[in-house]
Amino acid sequence: SNIYEQSPSSAVDDAWNALSTARYTLLTKDEINKMHKSVEAAVEWPDGPGEYLMEFHAYHLLHCLDVLRRNSYHNFPHYYDAELLNPIHWTHWTHCLEIIRQELVCMPSMQLSRMVWQEGKRAPSPEFRTNRMCMQWDDFDAMARAREVPREVSAFSA
């Protein structure tokens, strides 16, 4: 069965961590300018003057989805932590909700879900298991890993 649909466990956490660990890469000033961004506040990589640290947004989105996943299971002993009731965490959660909302509104899926009857239900329900035309995640992840730079924050300079 799909590990991402299983109940909370260390194996599920490991799968999510492997999927959502941030990947950083370097871009030159010209490459950043082509994105209509400025290097003014960008983090310059100390080992490569003129190269600036970037994060692939896909990993940030997956991280946010994982944050929301973990917190939706807050009553599971595997995840329960009284510290999570501290409102300081709510800012992170609302940030994650907003970043995912922005992504979905920016690039809405044109996928159609067939409406089907389910036994015992009075109204039709969407069929969620659909065939999708997707980018090959493994190819994207391999490209990101090939361009990846070390994550040691102490090596970064502003």
Residue pairs with C-beta under 8 A, 6 or more apart in sequence:
3 11
3 12
3 15
4 12
4 15
4 16
6 12
7 76
8 70
8 73
8 76
8 78
8 79
9 78
16 62
16 66
16 69
17 66
19 62
19 66
20 59
20 62
20 63
20 65
20 66
21 59
22 55
22 56
22 59
22 60
22 63
22 151
23 55
23 56
23 59
23 141
23 144
23 145
23 147
23 148
24 53
24 54
24 55
24 56
24 148
24 149
24 151
25 53
25 54
25 55
25 56
25 144
25 147
25 148
25 149
26 45
26 48
26 51
26 52
26 53
26 54
26 147
26 149
27 51
27 52
27 54
28 50
28 51
28 52
29 39
29 50
29 52
32 38
32 39
32 42
32 52
32 54
33 39
39 52
42 52
42 53
43 52
43 53
43 156
43 157
43 158
44 50
44 51
44 52
44 53
44 157
44 158
45 51
45 52
45 53
45 149
45 156
45 157
46 155
46 156
46 157
47 155
53 149
53 156
56 144
58 140
58 144
59 144
60 99
61 99
61 100
61 103
63 96
64 95
64 96
64 97
64 99
64 100
65 96
65 100
67 92
67 93
67 96
68 93
68 96
68 97
68 100
70 79
71 79
71 84
71 93
73 79
74 80
74 84
83 89
111 130
111 132
112 130
113 126
113 127
113 128
113 130
114 126
114 127
114 130
115 124
115 125
115 126
115 127
116 124
116 125
116 126
116 127
117 124
117 125
118 124
118 125
